[in-house]
Amino acid sequence: MPRGCKAFGGIYANPNDLAFAIVLSLPFCLAFLLLARGLPRKLIWFFSMVVMAGRVVLKRHLAEGSSNLFVAGSVCLWHFGVRGKRPQLIAACFLIGMVFLVVQAGS
């Protein structure tokens, strides 16, 4: 069993399955972020998304999770950003993507 996954056990003992579950939950978190009222709730959803995306991106051996993150992020960006007419979401995704690329290249 991989180190650090003993608490989960079951299907989450496989890091690829854990990454897949994280990527599947990210679009829901984005929807909850956009529908939340009040800054504290929005910040909680945003922080949760950053932590989950960081978990997938920083574990570079999880190729399946990273590709799923890219596909899910692209679909969410299209649906919520372009079709939903939220240009600030497109800019935020671009900036967050650049930060993740810098962090991943440095590690």
Secondary structure by P-SEA (a helix, b strand, c coil): ccccccccccccccaaaaaaaaaaaaaaaaaaaaacccaaaaaaaaaaaaaaaaaaaacccaaaaaaaaaaaaaaaaaacccccccaaaaaaaaaaaaaaaaaaaac
